[in-house]
Amino acid sequence: MKLQAIGTIHSPYKTKDEAPSQGKFSAEVSTIEIKPAYKKGLEDVVSLSHILVFYWQDQSDRSVLTAQPPFADRSLGVFATRSPNRPNPIALCTCELVSVQENKLTVKGLDALDSSPLLDIKPYAPQLDTVENSSDK
Amino acid sequence: MKLQAIGTIHSPYKTKDEAPSQGKFSAEVSTIEIKPAYKKGLEDVVSLSHILVFYWQDQSDRSVLTAQPPFADRSLGVFATRSPNRPNPIALCTCELVSVQENKLTVKGLDALDSSPLLDIKPYAPQLDTVENSSDK
């Protein structure tokens, strides 16, 4: 299973220390540049207010199976966390789409490091992506 | 960028025709079997009511850049759709976690074809994964 970079993320975060633990809570703006070969796939994206951005966390440690989230007092199994360090470091951020110009998207809410490879964009769909009454027991 | 299958999905859907267009609206149950090497990463997952399941749509056409969703009267750019046919066919389903036994998770709301490779599991987090007032203009 081989991924192809369909674009590159340009962000204000040059190092891991600079990146917010979750982009959703930052007002910073990033730019997503789609490779020309995939530009046709962007048609109609302009009509969306929010998008799911899938990118590759290329600085991750893929060997770890536990991680300690900022809010936790101990390490948890990595699949119970949103840690970037995991076997397949596919990051998911729900972003506000600010504008679309040619093959460039301007977004708010992305926590990607600068130069991260873009994997996919999907429309945010409340009926699919939200759950009523979820809980963490 | 190479993905590794961290497990396999066992589902009632043997063919594309049998799979629902969105698993969220089905009451069918699927089983996710994690490879023993990754079992430690499942610790604490049992405390979650809902999880994000990332799997590989291995029967997808990766060459297409437009798709016609069931509700649309024309083709859209693929990044404005949830079509399985896209350059990097990473599927995302928000699922109800029914139970965890050893290295097997039973879930509701998954639309994966039987034998699909599992890529990742993350906790569903309303503060990250939901947006108030999203729109499709």
Interface residues (C-beta under 8 A of the other chain):
Chain A: M1 K2 L3 Q4 A5 I6 Q22 K24 Y38 K40 G41 L42 E43 D44 V45 S47 L48 S49 H50 I51 L52 F54 W56 D58 L65 T66 L76 G77 V78 F79 A80 T81 R82 R86 P87 N88 I90 L92 T94 E96 P117 L119 D120 I121 K122 P123 Y124 A125 P126 Q127 L128 D129 T130 V131 N133 S134 S135 D136 K137
Chain B: M1 K2 L3 Q4 A5 I6 Q22 K24 Y38 K40 G41 L42 E43 D44 V45 S47 L48 S49 H50 I51 L52 F54 W56 D58 L65 T66 L76 G77 V78 F79 A80 T81 R82 R86 P87 N88 I90 L92 T94 E96 P117 L119 D120 I121 K122 P123 Y124 A125 P126 Q127 L128 D129 T130 V131 N133 S134 S135 D136 K137
